[in-house]
C-alpha cells in the first residue's frame, strides 16, 4: 500500500464555531482558539452551531479592526485572507467569551501524506519550519476527505513524535470532531524527527489502522 508525501501543499484552513458556543459554560467555543498559517493564506470560519454568529478580526492590540463577518448563518461560513505577517485576534461581539488568535508567519512548513486505501489525506504543518532545541514547536494536523477536499470529520487518531530509533517522545490519542487538531512540543536534542499520525476510526467506525509518516529536522 503506497503512502506518499506531497510537500508544501496547504489545504483550506477552517476554524469551526462549535455547537452551543453561545453558552459561556461550554468547555470550548471554537475547535481551536489558536491557529498558525502561512502568509497569504485564507481562513474560513464555519458556523456549525444552530444559531447565527458574528466574527470580527482585529490586530492583536485591538486598535485596528480588519474585518467584520456580519451574521454567519447556521452552516454558513466567512472567509478572510491574511496577507501580512503578525498575530491577529478574532472574537464575537455577540458572545465576548468567544475569542482566539491567528499567527501568520513565513517560518512554517507543511507536508501532506496521502493513502489510497481510506481516501483520507493527512496534512501536518509545523512552526517554526526548522525548530531549535528548547524552542516550542506548534503542530497542526488536518484530515482531508479526498472525495470532497474538505475536512474529514470524526476520526479517532494517534499523533506521536518519534526519533530515528523509533523511541516515542510525545503522544496524544484523541477523537477529532472537526478535522483540525493541534499539539505542541519542546525538543531536548537535535536530529531527525519522525512525526506519525495513525487513523484508527472514521465517522465512529473502526478501520484498519493506517500510519502516516513525516520527517523533520531539529537543530541545536
PyMOL CGO cylinders between C-alpha atoms (Angstrom):
from pymol import cmd
from pymol.cgo import CYLINDER

trace = [
    CYLINDER, 0.00, 0.00, 0.00, 1.56, 3.26, -1.12, 0.3, 1, 1, 1, 1, 1, 1,
    CYLINDER, 1.56, 3.26, -1.12, 1.73, 6.17, 1.24, 0.3, 1, 1, 1, 1, 1, 1,
    CYLINDER, 1.73, 6.17, 1.24, 3.26, 9.21, -0.39, 0.3, 1, 1, 1, 1, 1, 1,
    CYLINDER, 3.26, 9.21, -0.39, 4.17, 12.69, 0.73, 0.3, 1, 1, 1, 1, 1, 1,
    CYLINDER, 4.17, 12.69, 0.73, 3.17, 15.88, -1.05, 0.3, 1, 1, 1, 1, 1, 1,
    CYLINDER, 3.17, 15.88, -1.05, 5.36, 18.78, 0.14, 0.3, 1, 1, 1, 1, 1, 1,
    CYLINDER, 5.36, 18.78, 0.14, 4.16, 22.29, 0.86, 0.3, 1, 1, 1, 1, 1, 1,
    CYLINDER, 4.16, 22.29, 0.86, 0.54, 21.77, -0.18, 0.3, 1, 1, 1, 1, 1, 1,
    CYLINDER, 0.54, 21.77, -0.18, -1.72, 23.79, 2.08, 0.3, 1, 1, 1, 1, 1, 1,
    CYLINDER, -1.72, 23.79, 2.08, -5.34, 22.72, 2.39, 0.3, 1, 1, 1, 1, 1, 1,
    CYLINDER, -5.34, 22.72, 2.39, -8.13, 25.15, 3.15, 0.3, 1, 1, 1, 1, 1, 1,
    CYLINDER, -8.13, 25.15, 3.15, -7.91, 26.28, 6.74, 0.3, 1, 1, 1, 1, 1, 1,
    CYLINDER, -7.91, 26.28, 6.74, -11.18, 26.18, 8.66, 0.3, 1, 1, 1, 1, 1, 1,
    CYLINDER, -11.18, 26.18, 8.66, -11.97, 27.31, 12.19, 0.3, 1, 1, 1, 1, 1, 1,
    CYLINDER, -11.97, 27.31, 12.19, -15.26, 25.78, 13.34, 0.3, 1, 1, 1, 1, 1, 1,
    CYLINDER, -15.26, 25.78, 13.34, -17.71, 27.59, 15.58, 0.3, 1, 1, 1, 1, 1, 1,
    CYLINDER, -17.71, 27.59, 15.58, -18.88, 24.56, 17.50, 0.3, 1, 1, 1, 1, 1, 1,
    CYLINDER, -18.88, 24.56, 17.50, -22.45, 23.88, 18.72, 0.3, 1, 1, 1, 1, 1, 1,
    CYLINDER, -22.45, 23.88, 18.72, -23.58, 25.67, 21.91, 0.3, 1, 1, 1, 1, 1, 1,
    CYLINDER, -23.58, 25.67, 21.91, -20.82, 28.30, 21.62, 0.3, 1, 1, 1, 1, 1, 1,
    CYLINDER, -20.82, 28.30, 21.62, -23.28, 30.94, 22.80, 0.3, 1, 1, 1, 1, 1, 1,
    CYLINDER, -23.28, 30.94, 22.80, -23.27, 29.25, 26.22, 0.3, 1, 1, 1, 1, 1, 1,
    CYLINDER, -23.27, 29.25, 26.22, -20.33, 30.63, 28.21, 0.3, 1, 1, 1, 1, 1, 1,
    CYLINDER, -20.33, 30.63, 28.21, -20.31, 27.43, 30.30, 0.3, 1, 1, 1, 1, 1, 1,
    CYLINDER, -20.31, 27.43, 30.30, -19.39, 25.40, 27.25, 0.3, 1, 1, 1, 1, 1, 1,
    CYLINDER, -19.39, 25.40, 27.25, -15.87, 23.92, 27.65, 0.3, 1, 1, 1, 1, 1, 1,
    CYLINDER, -15.87, 23.92, 27.65, -14.85, 25.34, 24.24, 0.3, 1, 1, 1, 1, 1, 1,
    CYLINDER, -14.85, 25.34, 24.24, -16.31, 27.63, 21.60, 0.3, 1, 1, 1, 1, 1, 1,
    CYLINDER, -16.31, 27.63, 21.60, -14.08, 27.01, 18.55, 0.3, 1, 1, 1, 1, 1, 1,
    CYLINDER, -14.08, 27.01, 18.55, -12.46, 23.74, 17.54, 0.3, 1, 1, 1, 1, 1, 1,
    CYLINDER, -12.46, 23.74, 17.54, -9.22, 25.59, 18.27, 0.3, 1, 1, 1, 1, 1, 1,
    CYLINDER, -9.22, 25.59, 18.27, -8.63, 29.05, 19.78, 0.3, 1, 1, 1, 1, 1, 1,
    CYLINDER, -8.63, 29.05, 19.78, -5.15, 29.41, 18.20, 0.3, 1, 1, 1, 1, 1, 1,
    CYLINDER, -5.15, 29.41, 18.20, -4.27, 28.98, 14.56, 0.3, 1, 1, 1, 1, 1, 1,
    CYLINDER, -4.27, 28.98, 14.56, -0.95, 29.13, 12.68, 0.3, 1, 1, 1, 1, 1, 1,
    CYLINDER, -0.95, 29.13, 12.68, -0.89, 29.81, 8.95, 0.3, 1, 1, 1, 1, 1, 1,
    CYLINDER, -0.89, 29.81, 8.95, 1.40, 30.80, 6.10, 0.3, 1, 1, 1, 1, 1, 1,
    CYLINDER, 1.40, 30.80, 6.10, 1.37, 34.42, 4.97, 0.3, 1, 1, 1, 1, 1, 1,
    CYLINDER, 1.37, 34.42, 4.97, -1.17, 34.84, 2.16, 0.3, 1, 1, 1, 1, 1, 1,
    CYLINDER, -1.17, 34.84, 2.16, -3.45, 32.02, 3.29, 0.3, 1, 1, 1, 1, 1, 1,
    CYLINDER, -3.45, 32.02, 3.29, -7.17, 32.28, 3.86, 0.3, 1, 1, 1, 1, 1, 1,
    CYLINDER, -7.17, 32.28, 3.86, -9.08, 31.06, 6.90, 0.3, 1, 1, 1, 1, 1, 1,
    CYLINDER, -9.08, 31.06, 6.90, -12.76, 30.24, 6.75, 0.3, 1, 1, 1, 1, 1, 1,
    CYLINDER, -12.76, 30.24, 6.75, -14.87, 30.45, 9.92, 0.3, 1, 1, 1, 1, 1, 1,
    CYLINDER, -14.87, 30.45, 9.92, -17.59, 27.77, 9.64, 0.3, 1, 1, 1, 1, 1, 1,
    CYLINDER, -17.59, 27.77, 9.64, -20.71, 28.03, 11.80, 0.3, 1, 1, 1, 1, 1, 1,
    CYLINDER, -20.71, 28.03, 11.80, -21.62, 24.52, 13.00, 0.3, 1, 1, 1, 1, 1, 1,
    CYLINDER, -21.62, 24.52, 13.00, -23.97, 25.96, 15.62, 0.3, 1, 1, 1, 1, 1, 1,
    CYLINDER, -23.97, 25.96, 15.62, -27.74, 26.20, 15.12, 0.3, 1, 1, 1, 1, 1, 1,
    CYLINDER, -27.74, 26.20, 15.12, -27.87, 29.99, 15.62, 0.3, 1, 1, 1, 1, 1, 1,
    CYLINDER, -27.87, 29.99, 15.62, -26.32, 32.96, 13.85, 0.3, 1, 1, 1, 1, 1, 1,
    CYLINDER, -26.32, 32.96, 13.85, -22.82, 34.08, 14.84, 0.3, 1, 1, 1, 1, 1, 1,
    CYLINDER, -22.82, 34.08, 14.84, -20.63, 37.06, 14.04, 0.3, 1, 1, 1, 1, 1, 1,
    CYLINDER, -20.63, 37.06, 14.04, -16.82, 37.27, 13.93, 0.3, 1, 1, 1, 1, 1, 1,
    CYLINDER, -16.82, 37.27, 13.93, -14.65, 40.38, 13.98, 0.3, 1, 1, 1, 1, 1, 1,
    CYLINDER, -14.65, 40.38, 13.98, -10.91, 40.31, 13.21, 0.3, 1, 1, 1, 1, 1, 1,
    CYLINDER, -10.91, 40.31, 13.21, -8.50, 42.88, 14.60, 0.3, 1, 1, 1, 1, 1, 1,
    CYLINDER, -8.50, 42.88, 14.60, -4.83, 43.45, 15.24, 0.3, 1, 1, 1, 1, 1, 1,
    CYLINDER, -4.83, 43.45, 15.24, -3.53, 41.78, 18.40, 0.3, 1, 1, 1, 1, 1, 1,
    CYLINDER, -3.53, 41.78, 18.40, -3.66, 45.08, 20.31, 0.3, 1, 1, 1, 1, 1, 1,
    CYLINDER, -3.66, 45.08, 20.31, -7.32, 45.52, 19.23, 0.3, 1, 1, 1, 1, 1, 1,
    CYLINDER, -7.32, 45.52, 19.23, -6.53, 49.01, 17.89, 0.3, 1, 1, 1, 1, 1, 1,
    CYLINDER, -6.53, 49.01, 17.89, -7.39, 48.27, 14.26, 0.3, 1, 1, 1, 1, 1, 1,
    CYLINDER, -7.39, 48.27, 14.26, -10.49, 46.41, 13.07, 0.3, 1, 1, 1, 1, 1, 1,
    CYLINDER, -10.49, 46.41, 13.07, -9.67, 44.44, 9.91, 0.3, 1, 1, 1, 1, 1, 1,
    CYLINDER, -9.67, 44.44, 9.91, -12.94, 42.72, 9.09, 0.3, 1, 1, 1, 1, 1, 1,
    CYLINDER, -12.94, 42.72, 9.09, -16.47, 42.09, 10.33, 0.3, 1, 1, 1, 1, 1, 1,
    CYLINDER, -16.47, 42.09, 10.33, -18.26, 38.98, 9.11, 0.3, 1, 1, 1, 1, 1, 1,
    CYLINDER, -18.26, 38.98, 9.11, -21.77, 40.24, 9.73, 0.3, 1, 1, 1, 1, 1, 1,
    CYLINDER, -21.77, 40.24, 9.73, -24.17, 37.46, 10.64, 0.3, 1, 1, 1, 1, 1, 1,
    CYLINDER, -24.17, 37.46, 10.64, -22.93, 33.97, 9.73, 0.3, 1, 1, 1, 1, 1, 1,
    CYLINDER, -22.93, 33.97, 9.73, -25.98, 31.74, 9.42, 0.3, 1, 1, 1, 1, 1, 1,
    CYLINDER, -25.98, 31.74, 9.42, -26.04, 28.17, 10.68, 0.3, 1, 1, 1, 1, 1, 1,
    CYLINDER, -26.04, 28.17, 10.68, -23.89, 26.00, 8.37, 0.3, 1, 1, 1, 1, 1, 1,
    CYLINDER, -23.89, 26.00, 8.37, -22.62, 29.18, 6.71, 0.3, 1, 1, 1, 1, 1, 1,
    CYLINDER, -22.62, 29.18, 6.71, -19.08, 30.49, 6.65, 0.3, 1, 1, 1, 1, 1, 1,
    CYLINDER, -19.08, 30.49, 6.65, -16.96, 33.61, 6.49, 0.3, 1, 1, 1, 1, 1, 1,
    CYLINDER, -16.96, 33.61, 6.49, -13.53, 33.77, 4.75, 0.3, 1, 1, 1, 1, 1, 1,
    CYLINDER, -13.53, 33.77, 4.75, -10.65, 36.16, 5.41, 0.3, 1, 1, 1, 1, 1, 1,
    CYLINDER, -10.65, 36.16, 5.41, -7.20, 36.21, 3.79, 0.3, 1, 1, 1, 1, 1, 1,
    CYLINDER, -7.20, 36.21, 3.79, -4.18, 37.17, 5.90, 0.3, 1, 1, 1, 1, 1, 1,
    CYLINDER, -4.18, 37.17, 5.90, -1.64, 38.97, 3.71, 0.3, 1, 1, 1, 1, 1, 1,
    CYLINDER, -1.64, 38.97, 3.71, 0.74, 40.25, 6.36, 0.3, 1, 1, 1, 1, 1, 1,
    CYLINDER, 0.74, 40.25, 6.36, 2.87, 38.56, 8.99, 0.3, 1, 1, 1, 1, 1, 1,
    CYLINDER, 2.87, 38.56, 8.99, 1.74, 39.12, 12.56, 0.3, 1, 1, 1, 1, 1, 1,
    CYLINDER, 1.74, 39.12, 12.56, -0.61, 38.00, 15.31, 0.3, 1, 1, 1, 1, 1, 1,
    CYLINDER, -0.61, 38.00, 15.31, -4.31, 38.72, 14.88, 0.3, 1, 1, 1, 1, 1, 1,
    CYLINDER, -4.31, 38.72, 14.88, -7.27, 38.48, 17.23, 0.3, 1, 1, 1, 1, 1, 1,
    CYLINDER, -7.27, 38.48, 17.23, -10.73, 37.17, 16.38, 0.3, 1, 1, 1, 1, 1, 1,
    CYLINDER, -10.73, 37.17, 16.38, -13.77, 37.40, 18.62, 0.3, 1, 1, 1, 1, 1, 1,
    CYLINDER, -13.77, 37.40, 18.62, -17.53, 37.54, 18.78, 0.3, 1, 1, 1, 1, 1, 1,
    CYLINDER, -17.53, 37.54, 18.78, -19.18, 40.89, 19.59, 0.3, 1, 1, 1, 1, 1, 1,
    CYLINDER, -19.18, 40.89, 19.59, -22.32, 38.93, 20.48, 0.3, 1, 1, 1, 1, 1, 1,
    CYLINDER, -22.32, 38.93, 20.48, -20.66, 36.49, 22.87, 0.3, 1, 1, 1, 1, 1, 1,
    CYLINDER, -20.66, 36.49, 22.87, -17.45, 38.08, 24.20, 0.3, 1, 1, 1, 1, 1, 1,
    CYLINDER, -17.45, 38.08, 24.20, -16.13, 34.82, 25.70, 0.3, 1, 1, 1, 1, 1, 1,
    CYLINDER, -16.13, 34.82, 25.70, -15.68, 33.55, 22.14, 0.3, 1, 1, 1, 1, 1, 1,
    CYLINDER, -15.68, 33.55, 22.14, -12.19, 34.65, 21.07, 0.3, 1, 1, 1, 1, 1, 1,
    CYLINDER, -12.19, 34.65, 21.07, -8.90, 33.38, 19.72, 0.3, 1, 1, 1, 1, 1, 1,
    CYLINDER, -8.90, 33.38, 19.72, -5.73, 34.26, 17.82, 0.3, 1, 1, 1, 1, 1, 1,
    CYLINDER, -5.73, 34.26, 17.82, -4.25, 33.68, 14.38, 0.3, 1, 1, 1, 1, 1, 1,
    CYLINDER, -4.25, 33.68, 14.38, -0.46, 33.72, 13.96, 0.3, 1, 1, 1, 1, 1, 1,
    CYLINDER, -0.46, 33.72, 13.96, 0.69, 34.47, 10.41, 0.3, 1, 1, 1, 1, 1, 1,
    CYLINDER, 0.69, 34.47, 10.41, 4.28, 33.58, 9.55, 0.3, 1, 1, 1, 1, 1, 1,
    CYLINDER, 4.28, 33.58, 9.55, 6.67, 32.58, 6.78, 0.3, 1, 1, 1, 1, 1, 1,
    CYLINDER, 6.67, 32.58, 6.78, 8.57, 30.36, 9.23, 0.3, 1, 1, 1, 1, 1, 1,
    CYLINDER, 8.57, 30.36, 9.23, 6.33, 27.36, 8.68, 0.3, 1, 1, 1, 1, 1, 1,
    CYLINDER, 6.33, 27.36, 8.68, 6.46, 24.01, 6.91, 0.3, 1, 1, 1, 1, 1, 1,
    CYLINDER, 6.46, 24.01, 6.91, 3.67, 21.76, 5.66, 0.3, 1, 1, 1, 1, 1, 1,
    CYLINDER, 3.67, 21.76, 5.66, 3.55, 18.26, 4.14, 0.3, 1, 1, 1, 1, 1, 1,
    CYLINDER, 3.55, 18.26, 4.14, 0.51, 16.28, 3.02, 0.3, 1, 1, 1, 1, 1, 1,
    CYLINDER, 0.51, 16.28, 3.02, 0.64, 12.49, 3.08, 0.3, 1, 1, 1, 1, 1, 1,
    CYLINDER, 0.64, 12.49, 3.08, -1.92, 10.52, 1.06, 0.3, 1, 1, 1, 1, 1, 1,
    CYLINDER, -1.92, 10.52, 1.06, -3.21, 6.98, 1.37, 0.3, 1, 1, 1, 1, 1, 1,
    CYLINDER, -3.21, 6.98, 1.37, -5.45, 5.46, -1.34, 0.3, 1, 1, 1, 1, 1, 1,
    CYLINDER, -5.45, 5.46, -1.34, -6.96, 2.85, 1.00, 0.3, 1, 1, 1, 1, 1, 1,
    CYLINDER, -6.96, 2.85, 1.00, -9.02, 5.06, 3.26, 0.3, 1, 1, 1, 1, 1, 1,
    CYLINDER, -9.02, 5.06, 3.26, -9.20, 8.07, 0.92, 0.3, 1, 1, 1, 1, 1, 1,
    CYLINDER, -9.20, 8.07, 0.92, -8.08, 10.41, 3.65, 0.3, 1, 1, 1, 1, 1, 1,
    CYLINDER, -8.08, 10.41, 3.65, -5.08, 12.72, 3.31, 0.3, 1, 1, 1, 1, 1, 1,
    CYLINDER, -5.08, 12.72, 3.31, -3.28, 13.96, 6.40, 0.3, 1, 1, 1, 1, 1, 1,
    CYLINDER, -3.28, 13.96, 6.40, -1.58, 17.35, 6.34, 0.3, 1, 1, 1, 1, 1, 1,
    CYLINDER, -1.58, 17.35, 6.34, 0.95, 18.11, 9.05, 0.3, 1, 1, 1, 1, 1, 1,
    CYLINDER, 0.95, 18.11, 9.05, 2.09, 21.70, 9.47, 0.3, 1, 1, 1, 1, 1, 1,
    CYLINDER, 2.09, 21.70, 9.47, 4.67, 22.89, 11.98, 0.3, 1, 1, 1, 1, 1, 1,
    CYLINDER, 4.67, 22.89, 11.98, 6.18, 26.17, 13.01, 0.3, 1, 1, 1, 1, 1, 1,
    CYLINDER, 6.18, 26.17, 13.01, 9.00, 27.09, 13.21, 0.3, 1, 1, 1, 1, 1, 1,
    CYLINDER, 9.00, 27.09, 13.21, 9.91, 25.27, 9.99, 0.3, 1, 1, 1, 1, 1, 1,
    CYLINDER, 9.91, 25.27, 9.99, 13.23, 24.09, 11.47, 0.3, 1, 1, 1, 1, 1, 1,
    CYLINDER, 13.23, 24.09, 11.47, 12.82, 24.00, 15.26, 0.3, 1, 1, 1, 1, 1, 1,
    CYLINDER, 12.82, 24.00, 15.26, 15.71, 24.56, 17.64, 0.3, 1, 1, 1, 1, 1, 1,
    CYLINDER, 15.71, 24.56, 17.64, 16.40, 22.71, 20.87, 0.3, 1, 1, 1, 1, 1, 1,
    CYLINDER, 16.40, 22.71, 20.87, 14.47, 24.35, 23.72, 0.3, 1, 1, 1, 1, 1, 1,
    CYLINDER, 14.47, 24.35, 23.72, 12.02, 26.05, 21.34, 0.3, 1, 1, 1, 1, 1, 1,
    CYLINDER, 12.02, 26.05, 21.34, 8.32, 25.17, 21.38, 0.3, 1, 1, 1, 1, 1, 1,
    CYLINDER, 8.32, 25.17, 21.38, 7.13, 23.71, 18.09, 0.3, 1, 1, 1, 1, 1, 1,
    CYLINDER, 7.13, 23.71, 18.09, 3.44, 24.05, 17.22, 0.3, 1, 1, 1, 1, 1, 1,
    CYLINDER, 3.44, 24.05, 17.22, 1.90, 21.27, 15.11, 0.3, 1, 1, 1, 1, 1, 1,
    CYLINDER, 1.90, 21.27, 15.11, -1.35, 21.43, 13.16, 0.3, 1, 1, 1, 1, 1, 1,
    CYLINDER, -1.35, 21.43, 13.16, -2.97, 18.24, 11.86, 0.3, 1, 1, 1, 1, 1, 1,
    CYLINDER, -2.97, 18.24, 11.86, -5.66, 18.47, 9.18, 0.3, 1, 1, 1, 1, 1, 1,
    CYLINDER, -5.66, 18.47, 9.18, -7.57, 15.40, 8.00, 0.3, 1, 1, 1, 1, 1, 1,
    CYLINDER, -7.57, 15.40, 8.00, -8.81, 15.81, 4.40, 0.3, 1, 1, 1, 1, 1, 1,
    CYLINDER, -8.81, 15.81, 4.40, -11.57, 13.79, 2.71, 0.3, 1, 1, 1, 1, 1, 1,
    CYLINDER, -11.57, 13.79, 2.71, -10.21, 13.15, -0.79, 0.3, 1, 1, 1, 1, 1, 1,
    CYLINDER, -10.21, 13.15, -0.79, -13.73, 12.82, -2.23, 0.3, 1, 1, 1, 1, 1, 1,
    CYLINDER, -13.73, 12.82, -2.23, -14.65, 16.38, -1.23, 0.3, 1, 1, 1, 1, 1, 1,
    CYLINDER, -14.65, 16.38, -1.23, -11.29, 18.06, -0.46, 0.3, 1, 1, 1, 1, 1, 1,
    CYLINDER, -11.29, 18.06, -0.46, -12.90, 19.21, 2.78, 0.3, 1, 1, 1, 1, 1, 1,
    CYLINDER, -12.90, 19.21, 2.78, -12.01, 18.37, 6.35, 0.3, 1, 1, 1, 1, 1, 1,
    CYLINDER, -12.01, 18.37, 6.35, -12.75, 14.75, 7.25, 0.3, 1, 1, 1, 1, 1, 1,
    CYLINDER, -12.75, 14.75, 7.25, -14.92, 14.87, 10.36, 0.3, 1, 1, 1, 1, 1, 1,
    CYLINDER, -14.92, 14.87, 10.36, -14.93, 12.43, 13.28, 0.3, 1, 1, 1, 1, 1, 1,
    CYLINDER, -14.93, 12.43, 13.28, -11.75, 10.43, 13.31, 0.3, 1, 1, 1, 1, 1, 1,
    CYLINDER, -11.75, 10.43, 13.31, -10.01, 8.61, 16.13, 0.3, 1, 1, 1, 1, 1, 1,
    CYLINDER, -10.01, 8.61, 16.13, -6.31, 9.17, 15.74, 0.3, 1, 1, 1, 1, 1, 1,
    CYLINDER, -6.31, 9.17, 15.74, -2.94, 8.93, 17.45, 0.3, 1, 1, 1, 1, 1, 1,
    CYLINDER, -2.94, 8.93, 17.45, -0.29, 11.61, 16.93, 0.3, 1, 1, 1, 1, 1, 1,
    CYLINDER, -0.29, 11.61, 16.93, 3.22, 10.70, 18.03, 0.3, 1, 1, 1, 1, 1, 1,
    CYLINDER, 3.22, 10.70, 18.03, 6.64, 12.28, 17.75, 0.3, 1, 1, 1, 1, 1, 1,
    CYLINDER, 6.64, 12.28, 17.75, 9.47, 9.78, 17.39, 0.3, 1, 1, 1, 1, 1, 1,
    CYLINDER, 9.47, 9.78, 17.39, 13.24, 9.84, 16.94, 0.3, 1, 1, 1, 1, 1, 1,
    CYLINDER, 13.24, 9.84, 16.94, 15.13, 7.77, 14.37, 0.3, 1, 1, 1, 1, 1, 1,
    CYLINDER, 15.13, 7.77, 14.37, 15.43, 4.90, 16.90, 0.3, 1, 1, 1, 1, 1, 1,
    CYLINDER, 15.43, 4.90, 16.90, 11.61, 4.82, 16.94, 0.3, 1, 1, 1, 1, 1, 1,
    CYLINDER, 11.61, 4.82, 16.94, 11.50, 6.00, 20.54, 0.3, 1, 1, 1, 1, 1, 1,
    CYLINDER, 11.50, 6.00, 20.54, 8.29, 7.89, 21.24, 0.3, 1, 1, 1, 1, 1, 1,
    CYLINDER, 8.29, 7.89, 21.24, 9.00, 11.37, 22.60, 0.3, 1, 1, 1, 1, 1, 1,
    CYLINDER, 9.00, 11.37, 22.60, 5.38, 12.52, 22.73, 0.3, 1, 1, 1, 1, 1, 1,
    CYLINDER, 5.38, 12.52, 22.73, 1.96, 11.02, 22.02, 0.3, 1, 1, 1, 1, 1, 1,
    CYLINDER, 1.96, 11.02, 22.02, -1.69, 12.06, 22.10, 0.3, 1, 1, 1, 1, 1, 1,
    CYLINDER, -1.69, 12.06, 22.10, -4.66, 9.85, 21.23, 0.3, 1, 1, 1, 1, 1, 1,
    CYLINDER, -4.66, 9.85, 21.23, -7.94, 11.68, 20.66, 0.3, 1, 1, 1, 1, 1, 1,
    CYLINDER, -7.94, 11.68, 20.66, -11.21, 11.81, 18.80, 0.3, 1, 1, 1, 1, 1, 1,
    CYLINDER, -11.21, 11.81, 18.80, -11.21, 14.72, 16.36, 0.3, 1, 1, 1, 1, 1, 1,
    CYLINDER, -11.21, 14.72, 16.36, -14.68, 16.08, 15.65, 0.3, 1, 1, 1, 1, 1, 1,
    CYLINDER, -14.68, 16.08, 15.65, -13.99, 18.83, 13.11, 0.3, 1, 1, 1, 1, 1, 1,
    CYLINDER, -13.99, 18.83, 13.11, -10.90, 17.75, 11.17, 0.3, 1, 1, 1, 1, 1, 1,
    CYLINDER, -10.90, 17.75, 11.17, -8.24, 20.01, 12.69, 0.3, 1, 1, 1, 1, 1, 1,
    CYLINDER, -8.24, 20.01, 12.69, -6.09, 19.15, 15.71, 0.3, 1, 1, 1, 1, 1, 1,
    CYLINDER, -6.09, 19.15, 15.71, -3.13, 20.75, 17.47, 0.3, 1, 1, 1, 1, 1, 1,
    CYLINDER, -3.13, 20.75, 17.47, -0.13, 19.72, 19.53, 0.3, 1, 1, 1, 1, 1, 1,
    CYLINDER, -0.13, 19.72, 19.53, 2.94, 21.47, 20.92, 0.3, 1, 1, 1, 1, 1, 1,
    CYLINDER, 2.94, 21.47, 20.92, 6.31, 20.04, 21.93, 0.3, 1, 1, 1, 1, 1, 1,
    CYLINDER, 6.31, 20.04, 21.93, 9.69, 21.34, 23.09, 0.3, 1, 1, 1, 1, 1, 1,
    CYLINDER, 9.69, 21.34, 23.09, 12.62, 19.30, 21.76, 0.3, 1, 1, 1, 1, 1, 1,
    CYLINDER, 12.62, 19.30, 21.76, 15.54, 18.47, 24.06, 0.3, 1, 1, 1, 1, 1, 1,
    CYLINDER, 15.54, 18.47, 24.06, 18.04, 17.19, 21.49, 0.3, 1, 1, 1, 1, 1, 1,
    CYLINDER, 18.04, 17.19, 21.49, 18.82, 17.91, 17.82, 0.3, 1, 1, 1, 1, 1, 1,
    CYLINDER, 18.82, 17.91, 17.82, 18.41, 15.42, 14.98, 0.3, 1, 1, 1, 1, 1, 1,
    CYLINDER, 18.41, 15.42, 14.98, 15.93, 13.91, 12.56, 0.3, 1, 1, 1, 1, 1, 1,
    CYLINDER, 15.93, 13.91, 12.56, 12.42, 13.58, 13.96, 0.3, 1, 1, 1, 1, 1, 1,
    CYLINDER, 12.42, 13.58, 13.96, 9.63, 11.34, 12.61, 0.3, 1, 1, 1, 1, 1, 1,
    CYLINDER, 9.63, 11.34, 12.61, 6.13, 12.57, 13.50, 0.3, 1, 1, 1, 1, 1, 1,
    CYLINDER, 6.13, 12.57, 13.50, 3.42, 9.98, 12.86, 0.3, 1, 1, 1, 1, 1, 1,
    CYLINDER, 3.42, 9.98, 12.86, -0.37, 10.17, 12.55, 0.3, 1, 1, 1, 1, 1, 1,
    CYLINDER, -0.37, 10.17, 12.55, -2.36, 6.94, 12.83, 0.3, 1, 1, 1, 1, 1, 1,
    CYLINDER, -2.36, 6.94, 12.83, -6.06, 6.89, 11.89, 0.3, 1, 1, 1, 1, 1, 1,
    CYLINDER, -6.06, 6.89, 11.89, -8.00, 4.22, 13.81, 0.3, 1, 1, 1, 1, 1, 1,
    CYLINDER, -8.00, 4.22, 13.81, -11.64, 5.15, 13.15, 0.3, 1, 1, 1, 1, 1, 1,
    CYLINDER, -11.64, 5.15, 13.15, -13.57, 7.31, 10.65, 0.3, 1, 1, 1, 1, 1, 1,
    CYLINDER, -13.57, 7.31, 10.65, -17.10, 8.57, 11.31, 0.3, 1, 1, 1, 1, 1, 1,
    CYLINDER, -17.10, 8.57, 11.31, -17.21, 6.49, 14.50, 0.3, 1, 1, 1, 1, 1, 1,
    CYLINDER, -17.21, 6.49, 14.50, -16.42, 3.29, 12.60, 0.3, 1, 1, 1, 1, 1, 1,
    CYLINDER, -16.42, 3.29, 12.60, -13.18, 1.41, 13.38, 0.3, 1, 1, 1, 1, 1, 1,
    CYLINDER, -13.18, 1.41, 13.38, -10.86, 0.99, 10.40, 0.3, 1, 1, 1, 1, 1, 1,
    CYLINDER, -10.86, 0.99, 10.40, -7.64, -0.90, 9.85, 0.3, 1, 1, 1, 1, 1, 1,
    CYLINDER, -7.64, -0.90, 9.85, -5.04, 1.44, 11.37, 0.3, 1, 1, 1, 1, 1, 1,
    CYLINDER, -5.04, 1.44, 11.37, -3.10, 3.40, 8.78, 0.3, 1, 1, 1, 1, 1, 1,
    CYLINDER, -3.10, 3.40, 8.78, 0.11, 5.19, 9.72, 0.3, 1, 1, 1, 1, 1, 1,
    CYLINDER, 0.11, 5.19, 9.72, 1.16, 8.44, 8.01, 0.3, 1, 1, 1, 1, 1, 1,
    CYLINDER, 1.16, 8.44, 8.01, 4.88, 9.15, 8.45, 0.3, 1, 1, 1, 1, 1, 1,
    CYLINDER, 4.88, 9.15, 8.45, 6.51, 12.58, 8.25, 0.3, 1, 1, 1, 1, 1, 1,
    CYLINDER, 6.51, 12.58, 8.25, 10.10, 13.79, 8.67, 0.3, 1, 1, 1, 1, 1, 1,
    CYLINDER, 10.10, 13.79, 8.67, 11.58, 16.99, 10.06, 0.3, 1, 1, 1, 1, 1, 1,
    CYLINDER, 11.58, 16.99, 10.06, 14.87, 18.28, 11.45, 0.3, 1, 1, 1, 1, 1, 1,
    CYLINDER, 14.87, 18.28, 11.45, 15.67, 19.84, 14.82, 0.3, 1, 1, 1, 1, 1, 1,
    CYLINDER, 15.67, 19.84, 14.82, 18.82, 21.93, 15.16, 0.3, 1, 1, 1, 1, 1, 1,
    CYLINDER, 18.82, 21.93, 15.16, 20.98, 22.69, 18.18, 0.3, 1, 1, 1, 1, 1, 1,
]
cmd.load_cgo(trace, "trace")
